[in-house]
Amino acid sequence: MYIFFSGIGGAGIGPLALIAKQAGFDVSGSDLVDSSYIEYLRSKGISDITIGQTTEQIAKIHAAKPIDWFVYSSALPRTDPNHAELEFCRQNGIKTSKRDEFLNQLIEDKSLKLIAIAGTHGKTTTTAMAVWLFKQLGLPVSYSVGAKLSFGEMGNFDTESKYFIYEADEYDHNFLAFRPYLSLISGLDWDHPDIYPTLQEYNDAFKQFLGQSRQTFLWQEDKDKLGLESSEALKSLGQNDPQIDHELKLVGHVNRLDAWLVANALQEVIGRPLPELIQTLNSFPGLSRRFEQIAPNLYSDYAHTPPKIRGALQLANEVAGDNVVVVYEGLHNTRQHFIKDELATLFDKVKMLYIVPSYLARENKDLELLTPTKLLNMLSNSTKAHAQPFELTLELKNAIKSHLDSGDLVLAFSAGGSGSLDEWLRKEFLL
């Protein structure tokens, strides 16, 4: 079967394309711009990748070899409802679907059991930790993770595996396409108001997801938020369990929470004692864009919701005490409107705050654009006293360099991707 992946350079579609290739499918794809990850996919045998997404290009591809299945991300029709590739495939009777339908088909065809990690925040790290456990214990596993790993591919298909570990995203209701063998919920806080206009709708989606799962592990406070009762199919853990910080040695309380959830949830699946799993997780090396050091004392983190930002700040304080400087790039203007009340005091206790323009994607164009100056004016007086608006300029580079030279830890909150703060920092400061 010939599968064409649109947006093949993305963190969700790219790994899935690699998995499909490893599973024996004929794979090609396209993206708007070339990238290092696309070049990486080419090196792994996916050589037929087109840069550009026009009707003429996909028509030429289809004429040379008929496409059986066109797979795309949720963002594609939302960004452009008349996307040229999608319209061509619909008009020519080519099967089209989001990535979840294809992955479900793959899991069914290969008789795999799905271990799904969902949640508002922490799911990427939790997914990576689950993969780390399997790999370190020598157990075959197939998986897809939405970040680069130092210990494996972002996506992998192992013909010997019984399980598929997947980061199940709630955006656009994607996770509701699955019926997992085991689900882990890493943490719940209302997000994606463009998809879930009310907290009730957001919680209802997770309740439906849990109802579709054979068994779920989650935190007691999240179970309470959803108004659920414990059962054999629903097991909860306490976040205040003193063993979490006593047994786990990872830096950052949020990381220790993720590891505790993974160890307890996978204990029965893996069939090893809990202390062995905890010991293995204590050597977890971390992953890209999660408190990732890109130069001495300079860190980049994908955290973009208030609870996750607070967790990253706590981690930074463990490392550097009160000497933490933040460079903040909001992920989506829409989200800044949604979180502005919490944002007001989020950075009260940092040493210095630099606010740069938000990373824009999937925006509600009816909302006012919150520039760095406008965001600063929404902050508490305490934060305003040590905050400045900035662009990605030499002036900002010099300010960051001054902090690094004086021994401060500089933590950048960034969306990543083309044109982002993260990309700029790597160009200016990468080791």
C-alpha positions in Angstrom: 0.0 0.0 0.0 1.3 3.5 -1.0 0.9 6.1 1.8 1.5 9.8 1.2 2.1 11.8 4.4 1.4 15.6 4.1 3.5 17.7 6.5 6.1 14.9 6.8 8.6 17.1 8.6 6.2 17.6 11.6 6.7 16.1 15.0 3.6 13.9 14.7 3.5 13.0 11.0 7.3 12.4 10.5 7.7 9.7 13.1 4.5 8.0 11.8 5.9 8.0 8.3 9.1 6.3 9.6 7.0 3.7 11.4 5.0 3.0 8.2 8.2 2.6 6.3 9.6 0.1 8.9 6.3 -1.7 8.9 6.5 -2.4 5.2 4.4 0.3 3.6 5.5 2.3 0.5 6.0 5.8 1.9 6.4 9.3 0.4 5.3 12.8 1.5 5.5 16.5 1.3 6.1 19.7 3.4 6.1 23.4 2.7 9.8 23.8 3.7 12.9 21.6 3.8 14.4 20.8 7.2 17.0 18.8 9.0 14.4 16.3 10.0 13.3 15.8 6.4 16.9 15.2 5.5 17.0 12.7 8.3 13.9 10.9 7.0 15.6 10.7 3.6 18.6 9.1 5.2 16.3 6.4 6.6 15.0 5.5 3.2 12.1 7.9 2.7 13.7 9.5 -0.3 10.6 10.6 -2.2 9.8 13.8 -0.3 8.5 16.9 -2.2 9.1 20.4 -1.0 6.0 22.4 -1.8 2.3 21.4 -1.6 0.6 22.4 -4.9 -2.1 20.7 -7.0 0.4 20.3 -9.8 3.0 18.6 -7.6 0.6 16.0 -6.1 -1.0 15.4 -9.4 2.4 14.5 -10.9 3.1 12.2 -7.9 -0.2 10.5 -8.2 0.2 10.0 -12.0 3.6 8.4 -11.6 2.3 6.0 -8.9 -1.3 6.1 -7.6 -1.6 7.1 -4.0 -3.7 4.7 -1.9 -3.9 6.7 1.3 -3.3 10.4 2.0 -2.5 11.0 5.7 -2.5 14.5 7.2 -2.3 16.3 10.6 -5.3 18.0 12.3 -3.7 21.4 11.7 -3.8 21.1 7.9 -7.6 21.6 7.2 -7.8 24.1 10.1 -5.0 26.2 8.7 -6.3 25.9 5.1 -9.7 24.2 4.5 -9.0 24.3 0.8 -5.5 22.8 1.0 -4.4 21.9 -2.5 -3.2 18.4 -1.7 -6.3 17.5 0.4 -8.7 18.9 -2.3 -6.9 17.0 -5.0 -7.2 13.7 -3.1 -10.8 14.2 -2.3 -11.7 15.1 -5.9 -9.8 12.0 -7.2 -11.3 9.5 -4.8 -8.1 8.9 -2.8 -8.6 7.8 0.8 -7.8 10.7 3.2 -7.6 10.7 7.0 -5.9 12.2 9.9 -2.9 10.3 11.3 -5.0 8.5 14.0 -7.0 6.5 11.6 -3.9 5.2 9.9 -2.2 4.4 13.2 -5.3 2.5 14.3 -5.2 0.4 11.2 -1.5 -0.3 11.7 -2.1 -1.4 15.3 -4.9 -3.6 14.3 -3.1 -5.2 11.3 0.0 -6.0 13.5 -2.1 -7.2 16.5 -0.4 -4.7 18.9 -1.7 -3.6 22.3 -1.8 0.2 22.6 -0.3 2.0 25.6 -1.6 5.5 25.2 -0.2 8.5 27.2 -2.6 11.5 27.3 -3.0 14.6 29.3 -2.7 18.4 29.1 0.9 18.5 30.1 3.7 16.0 30.7 2.6 13.5 28.1 5.7 13.7 25.9 8.1 13.2 28.8 5.9 10.4 30.2 5.8 8.7 26.8 9.6 8.9 26.4 10.0 7.4 29.9 7.8 4.5 29.0 9.9 3.9 25.9 13.1 4.2 27.9 11.9 1.5 30.3 11.1 -1.0 27.6 14.4 -0.3 25.8 16.6 -0.5 29.0 15.0 -3.7 30.0 15.6 -5.3 26.6 11.9 -5.6 25.7 10.9 -5.1 22.0 8.5 -2.1 21.6 7.0 0.0 18.8 6.3 3.7 19.6 5.8 7.3 18.6 7.0 10.2 20.6 6.6 13.9 19.8 10.2 14.9 20.6 13.7 13.9 19.6 15.2 11.2 21.8 18.9 10.6 22.6 18.3 6.9 22.9 16.2 6.1 19.8 14.1 7.4 16.9 11.1 9.6 17.4 9.1 6.7 15.9 9.9 3.1 15.6 8.3 -0.2 14.5 9.7 -3.4 15.9 8.4 -6.6 14.3 8.9 -8.5 17.6 6.9 -6.0 19.7 3.6 -6.8 21.5 2.9 -3.2 22.5 2.7 0.2 20.8 3.4 3.2 23.0 1.8 6.4 21.7 1.6 10.0 22.8 -2.2 10.5 22.4 -3.0 14.2 21.7 -6.4 15.6 22.7 -6.2 18.4 20.2 -9.1 18.1 17.7 -10.4 15.1 19.6 -7.6 13.0 18.1 -7.2 10.7 21.1 -10.9 9.6 20.9 -10.0 7.5 17.8 -8.3 5.0 20.0 -9.3 2.1 22.3 -6.1 1.6 24.4 -5.1 -1.5 26.2 -3.6 0.8 28.9 -3.9 4.6 29.3 -1.8 6.9 31.4 -3.1 10.4 32.1 -0.1 12.7 33.0 -2.1 15.7 34.2 -5.3 17.6 33.5 -5.9 21.3 33.0 -8.3 22.9 30.6 -6.6 23.7 27.3 -7.3 24.2 23.6 -10.4 26.5 24.0 -10.6 26.6 20.2 -11.6 22.9 20.3 -13.2 22.7 23.8 -15.0 26.0 24.5 -15.8 25.0 28.1 -14.1 23.1 30.8 -16.9 20.6 30.9 -16.4 19.8 27.2 -12.7 19.2 27.8 -13.3 17.0 30.8 -16.0 15.1 29.0 -13.6 14.2 26.2 -11.2 12.7 28.7 -14.0 10.8 30.4 -14.9 9.4 27.0 -11.2 8.5 26.4 -11.0 6.7 29.8 -14.3 4.8 28.9 -12.6 3.6 25.7 -9.5 2.3 27.6 -9.3 -1.2 29.1 -7.4 0.2 32.1 -6.2 3.6 33.1 -3.7 5.0 35.6 -4.1 8.7 36.6 -3.6 11.0 39.6 -6.2 11.2 42.3 -6.7 14.9 41.8 -7.5 14.4 38.1 -9.8 11.5 39.0 -11.6 13.9 41.3 -11.8 16.6 38.7 -13.6 14.2 36.4 -15.9 13.0 39.2 -14.9 9.3 38.7 -14.8 6.4 41.1 -11.9 4.0 41.4 -12.3 0.5 40.0 -10.2 -2.3 38.5 -10.2 -0.4 35.3 -9.4 2.9 36.9 -6.5 3.2 39.3 -5.3 6.4 40.9 -2.1 7.5 42.5 -1.5 10.3 45.1 0.8 13.1 44.1 1.8 13.7 47.7 3.1 10.2 48.2 6.5 10.8 50.1 8.0 7.9 48.2 8.0 9.9 45.0 10.7 12.3 46.0 12.4 9.8 48.2 12.8 7.0 45.7 13.2 9.0 42.5 16.4 11.0 42.0 15.5 12.8 38.8 15.9 16.6 38.9 12.5 18.3 38.9 9.4 17.3 40.8 7.4 17.2 37.6 9.8 14.7 36.2 9.6 12.6 39.3 5.8 12.6 39.1 6.0 11.5 35.5 8.4 8.7 36.4 6.2 7.5 39.3 3.2 7.3 37.0 5.1 5.3 34.4 6.6 2.9 37.0 3.3 2.1 38.6 1.3 1.8 35.4 3.8 -0.4 33.6 4.7 -2.7 36.5 2.1 -5.3 35.6 2.7 -5.0 31.8 6.4 -5.4 32.0 6.3 -7.9 34.9 9.2 -6.5 36.9 9.2 -5.3 40.5 8.6 -1.6 41.1 12.0 -0.9 42.7 13.7 -2.2 39.5 11.6 0.1 37.3 12.3 3.1 39.5 16.0 2.4 39.4 15.9 2.2 35.6 13.9 5.5 35.4 16.4 7.2 37.6 18.9 7.0 34.7 16.4 8.6 32.2 18.5 11.0 30.1 15.7 13.5 29.3 14.6 14.5 25.8 14.8 17.4 23.4 13.0 20.7 24.3 12.3 19.6 27.9 14.7 21.6 30.1 17.3 20.9 27.4 20.6 22.6 27.8 21.7 24.2 24.6 24.7 26.1 26.0 26.2 26.4 29.5 23.4 27.6 31.8 21.0 28.2 28.9 18.0 25.9 28.7 15.1 25.6 26.3 11.7 24.2 27.4 8.5 23.6 25.5 6.2 24.3 28.5 3.3 26.5 27.4 0.5 25.9 29.9 0.7 27.5 33.4 1.1 24.2 35.4 3.9 23.0 33.1 5.6 26.4 33.2 5.5 26.3 37.0 7.0 22.8 36.9 9.8 23.9 34.7 10.5 26.9 37.0 10.6 24.6 40.0 13.1 22.4 38.2 15.2 25.5 37.3 15.1 26.6 41.0 16.4 23.2 42.0 19.4 23.7 39.8 20.1 27.5 40.3 18.2 28.7 43.3 16.9 32.2 42.9 19.2 33.0 40.0 16.7 32.1 37.3 16.1 34.4 34.3 13.3 33.7 31.9 12.8 34.5 28.2 9.2 33.9 27.4 7.7 33.2 23.9 4.0 32.3 24.2 2.7 29.4 22.1 -0.2 30.9 20.2 -1.8 34.3 20.6 -5.1 32.5 21.3 -3.6 30.7 24.3 -2.2 34.0 25.7 -5.7 35.4 25.9 -6.9 32.1 27.5 -4.2 32.0 30.2 -3.6 35.8 30.8 -5.0 35.8 34.3 -2.6 33.1 35.4 0.2 34.6 33.4 -0.1 37.8 35.5 1.7 36.3 38.5 3.5 33.3 36.9 6.9 34.9 36.8 6.7 37.0 40.0 9.7 35.2 41.6 12.1 35.0 38.7 15.2 37.3 38.7 14.4 38.8 35.2 11.8 38.3 32.6 12.2 39.0 28.9 9.0 38.8 26.8 9.4 38.2 23.0 6.6 37.9 20.4 4.4 34.8 20.7 4.7 32.0 18.2 1.7 32.2 15.9 -0.2 29.2 14.5 -3.9 28.1 14.3 -4.9 31.6 15.5 -8.3 33.1 16.1 -7.9 36.2 13.9 -10.7 38.0 15.7 -8.6 38.3 18.9 -6.3 41.2 19.5 -2.6 40.4 18.9 -1.0 40.5 22.3 2.5 42.0 21.6 5.3 41.7 24.2 4.4 45.2 25.5 0.7 44.4 25.8 1.5 41.1 27.6 3.9 43.0 30.0 1.1 45.5 30.8 -1.1 42.6 31.9 1.4 41.4 34.5 1.4 42.0 38.2 3.3 45.0 39.5 5.7 42.6 41.1 6.6 41.0 37.7 6.6 44.3 35.9 9.4 45.5 38.1 11.8 43.0 36.5 10.3 42.5 33.1 11.1 43.9 29.6 9.6 43.4 26.1 12.1 42.4 23.4 12.5 41.2 19.8 14.9 38.5 18.7 17.8 40.9 18.2 21.4 41.5 19.0 20.3 43.5 22.1 18.5 40.4 23.5 21.5 38.2 22.7 23.8 40.6 24.6 21.4 40.6 27.6 21.2 36.8 27.7 25.0 36.6 27.4 25.4 39.0 30.3 23.3 36.8 32.5 25.1 33.7 31.5 28.5 35.3 32.2 27.3 36.3 35.7 26.3 32.7 36.5 22.5 33.0 36.1 20.4 30.2 34.6 18.5 31.4 31.6 15.4 29.4 30.8 13.7 30.0 27.5 10.0 29.0 27.1 9.6 28.5 23.4 7.3 26.7 20.9 10.2 25.6 18.7 9.9 25.3 15.0 10.8 27.7 12.2 11.2 31.3 13.2 10.9 30.5 16.9 12.9 31.7 19.9 14.3 28.1 20.3 15.6 28.2 16.7 17.1 31.6 17.2 18.8 30.6 20.4 20.4 27.5 18.8 21.7 29.7 16.0 23.2 32.2 18.4 24.3 30.1 21.3 24.5 26.4 20.4 27.5 24.5 21.8 
